Every structure is written in C-alpha cells, then in structure tokens.
Amino acid sequence: MKLLLIEDDQETARFIIEGLREAGHTVDHAGNGRDGLFMAAGEGYDVMVVDRMLPGLDGLGIVKTIRAAAIKTPVLFLTTLTGIDDRVEGLEAGADDYLAKPFAFAELLARINALARRPPIAQIETVLRVADLELDLLKRNVSRAGRRIDLQPQEFKLLEYLMRHAGRVVTRTMLLENVWEFHFDPQTNVVETHISRLRGKVDRGFKAELIHTVRGAGYSIHAPDT
C-alpha cells in the first residue's frame, strides 16, 4: 500500500516508517500539518495516519479540509488525547479510526490493514429497495412509489432490518435481538405490534403487499412475484 504519515515527533515517525516499510508498504512522511495537507490533497494514498496535535495545522483541520474536498482516503488518528469527547470530535471531523499513544506497532498495522479493506464509500449501499419501496439510510427517508412514508425511529429500524434480509424469513427472535437488542424473550407482543403498524404504513393503500407473515416461522419482505 501507499501510505501517508503526518507526524511531527521524529522518533515516533521513524519507528512507524521503519515498521511499515518492513511490512512492504511505501510511506511518505510530513512533519507538520501544512505540508501534510499539501501531500494529502495531491497524492493518491490508500490510508493516511495523522497525528492529532501538529504544528502549523492540527490533525482535525487536515481531516476536515480533505473531507470538504471530497477526498475519501481512510484516516487513522494517532493521539495522546484519549477522552471520549476527543475521540468523538475526531471521528465527527471525518476520521475513520483512532489509536491512542503509546501504541503497539502490531495494532497500528492491523488497524491500517483493516481500513484498507473497507470498500470505498461509493460502493457502500445507502439506499435499500424492495419493489417500489425505498429506504434511504443517509437521509433517513422512506418512500413507496414516490410517496413519502413517515416512520417512527423503531419502525425505521425494523423496516431496515427486514429490507436488509429481503426475500428471507426473519424470526421473532432475530427481530428481538437485532432491532430491540433483547437477548431474552420479554413475553410481550412488541414485535407483532410494530409489524402491524409498519404494514399499515408500508402496504395500506397499495395494490400489492410487501410484508408477509410466514406462519410458524416469522416474517419476510419481498415483491409480490418472489
């Protein structure tokens, strides 16, 4: 892989570069934020490893700038800032992963490899479709035949799970565990109630029903002819 390391501490940088090159990777290095931003914007890298605290321009500024420029290269933050708020701030700025200093090189390498295996954002499915029903995961919108359907958060989550398993039977237990995160049977009709409400919004007023009860097994969402 071709990697970019933006790290101002020379000893840390040397340690990382040697390890990555021994692992067979090509590594470019910038010792400050401004040089790092210039390199990040001008070259095609597989993964960037960015120190959070940098002279000239900090890591947050670098990541925010490249994301605003539609550069989708995975970014791993290295930092001594380990508080929850710091991690959240970094991830919301556009970083993909976070590793606190000091760290083991084996973990750094594993995290870099994991980021490199992720599919590009453009390849990640963000709209689920079953027949004329569409669920937009980014906009959190649902529509059928162009007609908007307003769902409560739990109804949206339930529909998303059904659509991700379109054409297959999902059991009541699967729904309890994955939609409600119950790892026991609460002995309530919460699943049946939400399925009924969802049917009323998704199927009512349309010629074909998409949500089906599979007697003795569970539920399935699929087009009428499948």
C-alpha positions as CSV (number, residue, x, y, z in Angstrom):
1,M,0.0,0.0,0.0
2,K,1.0,3.6,-0.4
3,L,0.6,5.4,3.0
4,L,1.0,8.9,4.2
5,L,2.2,9.6,7.7
6,I,1.7,13.1,9.2
7,E,3.7,13.1,12.5
8,D,5.9,15.8,13.9
9,D,7.7,13.7,16.5
10,Q,10.7,12.4,14.6
11,E,11.4,9.4,16.9
12,T,7.8,8.2,16.6
13,A,7.8,8.9,12.8
14,R,11.0,6.9,12.3
15,F,9.6,4.0,14.4
16,I,6.4,3.9,12.3
17,I,8.1,4.3,8.9
18,E,10.6,1.6,9.5
19,G,7.9,-0.8,10.6
20,L,5.6,-0.1,7.7
21,R,8.4,-0.4,5.2
22,E,9.5,-3.7,6.7
23,A,5.9,-4.8,6.2
24,G,6.2,-4.0,2.5
25,H,4.5,-0.6,2.3
26,T,5.5,2.6,0.7
27,V,5.4,5.5,3.2
28,D,5.6,9.3,2.6
29,H,6.1,11.5,5.6
30,A,5.2,15.0,6.5
31,G,6.5,16.6,9.7
32,N,3.9,19.4,10.1
33,G,0.2,19.9,9.3
34,R,0.6,22.3,6.3
35,D,3.0,20.0,4.5
36,G,0.8,17.1,5.4
37,L,-2.3,18.7,3.9
38,F,-0.5,19.6,0.7
39,M,0.6,16.0,0.3
40,A,-2.8,14.6,1.2
41,A,-4.5,16.7,-1.4
42,G,-2.0,16.0,-4.1
43,E,-1.3,12.3,-4.0
44,G,-3.4,9.1,-4.0
45,Y,-2.9,7.2,-0.8
46,D,-4.5,4.0,0.4
47,V,-4.5,5.1,4.1
48,M,-3.4,8.2,6.0
49,V,-2.0,8.1,9.5
50,V,-2.4,11.5,11.1
51,D,-1.2,12.8,14.5
52,R,-3.9,14.8,16.2
53,M,-1.6,17.5,17.6
54,L,0.6,19.1,14.8
55,P,2.4,22.4,14.3
56,G,1.0,24.7,11.6
57,L,-2.3,22.9,11.2
58,D,-3.7,20.3,13.6
59,G,-5.0,16.9,12.6
60,L,-8.6,17.9,12.9
61,G,-8.0,20.8,10.4
62,I,-6.4,18.4,8.0
63,V,-9.2,15.9,8.0
64,K,-11.9,18.5,7.8
65,T,-10.2,20.1,4.8
66,I,-9.7,16.9,2.9
67,R,-13.3,15.7,3.6
68,A,-14.6,19.1,2.4
69,A,-12.6,18.5,-0.8
70,A,-14.3,15.1,-1.2
71,I,-11.0,13.2,-0.5
72,K,-12.3,9.9,0.9
73,T,-8.9,8.2,1.8
74,P,-9.3,6.4,5.2
75,V,-7.7,8.3,8.1
76,L,-6.3,6.9,11.3
77,F,-5.7,9.4,14.1
78,L,-2.8,8.9,16.4
79,T,-3.1,10.9,19.6
80,T,-2.5,11.3,23.3
81,L,-6.0,12.8,23.7
82,T,-7.9,9.8,24.9
83,G,-11.1,11.3,26.3
84,I,-14.4,10.2,24.9
85,D,-15.2,13.8,23.8
86,D,-11.8,13.9,22.0
87,R,-12.5,10.7,20.2
88,V,-16.0,11.7,19.2
89,E,-14.6,15.1,17.9
90,G,-12.0,13.3,15.8
91,L,-14.5,10.8,14.3
92,E,-17.1,13.5,13.6
93,A,-14.4,15.5,11.8
94,G,-14.1,12.7,9.3
95,A,-11.5,10.3,10.7
96,D,-12.2,6.5,10.3
97,D,-10.3,5.2,13.3
98,Y,-8.5,6.3,16.5
99,L,-5.4,4.9,18.2
100,A,-4.0,6.3,21.4
101,K,-0.4,6.8,22.1
102,P,1.6,4.9,23.2
103,F,0.6,2.0,21.0
104,A,1.9,-1.4,19.8
105,F,3.1,-1.4,16.2
106,A,1.2,-4.7,15.6
107,E,-2.1,-3.0,16.5
108,L,-1.3,0.0,14.3
109,L,-0.5,-2.3,11.3
110,A,-3.7,-4.3,11.9
111,R,-5.8,-1.1,12.0
112,I,-4.2,0.2,8.8
113,N,-4.9,-3.1,7.1
114,A,-8.5,-3.1,8.3
115,L,-9.0,0.4,6.9
116,A,-7.5,-0.6,3.6
117,R,-10.0,-3.5,3.3
118,R,-13.1,-1.3,3.7
119,P,-14.9,-0.7,0.4
120,P,-14.9,2.8,-1.0
121,I,-17.8,4.9,0.3
122,A,-19.2,5.0,-3.3
123,Q,-19.6,1.2,-3.1
124,I,-21.4,1.2,0.2
125,E,-25.2,0.7,-0.3
126,T,-27.0,3.6,1.1
127,V,-30.5,3.0,-0.4
128,L,-32.4,-0.2,0.1
129,R,-35.1,-1.2,-2.4
130,V,-37.8,-3.8,-2.4
131,A,-40.1,-3.5,-5.4
132,D,-41.3,0.1,-5.4
133,L,-40.3,0.6,-1.7
134,E,-37.1,2.6,-1.0
135,L,-35.3,3.3,2.3
136,D,-32.6,5.9,2.2
137,L,-30.1,5.2,5.1
138,L,-28.4,8.6,4.8
139,K,-31.4,10.9,4.5
140,R,-33.5,8.6,6.8
141,N,-36.3,8.7,4.3
142,V,-38.8,6.0,3.3
143,S,-41.0,6.2,0.2
144,R,-43.1,3.8,-1.9
145,A,-44.0,4.6,-5.5
146,G,-42.7,8.1,-4.9
147,R,-45.0,8.6,-1.9
148,R,-43.2,9.6,1.4
149,I,-43.8,7.3,4.4
150,D,-43.3,8.7,7.8
151,L,-41.9,6.2,10.3
152,Q,-41.0,6.4,14.0
153,P,-37.3,5.6,14.7
154,Q,-38.1,2.0,15.9
155,E,-40.3,1.4,12.8
156,F,-37.5,2.6,10.6
157,K,-35.0,0.3,12.3
158,L,-37.5,-2.6,11.9
159,L,-38.0,-1.9,8.2
160,E,-34.3,-1.5,7.6
161,Y,-33.7,-5.0,9.1
162,L,-36.4,-6.6,7.0
163,M,-35.1,-4.9,3.8
164,R,-31.5,-5.9,4.5
165,H,-32.9,-9.5,4.6
166,A,-35.3,-9.1,1.7
167,G,-36.6,-12.4,0.4
168,R,-35.6,-14.3,3.5
169,V,-37.5,-15.2,6.6
170,V,-36.6,-13.4,9.8
171,T,-37.8,-14.9,13.0
172,R,-39.2,-13.1,16.0
173,T,-36.1,-13.9,18.0
174,M,-33.9,-12.3,15.3
175,L,-36.0,-9.2,15.4
176,L,-35.9,-9.0,19.2
177,E,-32.1,-9.3,19.2
178,N,-31.3,-7.1,16.3
179,V,-34.0,-4.4,16.4
180,W,-34.7,-4.2,20.1
181,E,-31.4,-5.7,21.4
182,F,-33.3,-8.1,23.7
183,H,-31.3,-11.2,24.3
184,F,-34.3,-12.8,26.1
185,D,-38.0,-13.1,25.3
186,P,-39.7,-10.1,27.1
187,Q,-43.0,-12.0,26.8
188,T,-44.7,-9.1,25.1
189,N,-46.2,-8.6,21.7
190,V,-43.8,-5.8,20.8
191,V,-42.8,-7.4,17.5
192,E,-46.3,-8.2,16.4
193,T,-47.5,-4.6,17.3
194,H,-44.7,-2.9,15.3
195,I,-45.1,-5.3,12.4
196,S,-48.8,-4.4,12.3
197,R,-48.1,-0.7,12.4
198,L,-45.4,-1.0,9.8
199,R,-47.8,-2.9,7.5
200,G,-50.4,-0.1,7.9
201,K,-47.9,2.4,6.7
202,V,-46.0,0.4,4.0
203,D,-48.8,-1.7,2.5
204,R,-52.0,0.1,3.1
205,G,-53.3,1.9,0.0
206,F,-51.1,0.0,-2.4
207,K,-52.2,-2.9,-4.7
208,A,-49.5,-5.3,-3.5
209,E,-48.4,-6.3,0.0
210,L,-44.7,-6.4,0.6
211,I,-44.6,-7.5,4.3
212,H,-45.7,-11.1,4.8
213,T,-46.2,-13.4,7.7
214,V,-44.6,-16.8,7.3
215,R,-46.8,-19.0,9.5
216,G,-44.8,-20.7,12.3
217,A,-41.6,-19.1,11.1
218,G,-41.6,-15.3,11.2
219,Y,-41.8,-12.5,8.7
220,S,-40.5,-11.7,5.2
221,I,-40.5,-8.7,2.9
222,H,-40.4,-9.3,-0.8
223,A,-42.0,-8.3,-4.0
224,P,-45.3,-9.9,-4.9
225,D,-43.9,-12.2,-7.6
226,T,-41.0,-13.6,-5.5
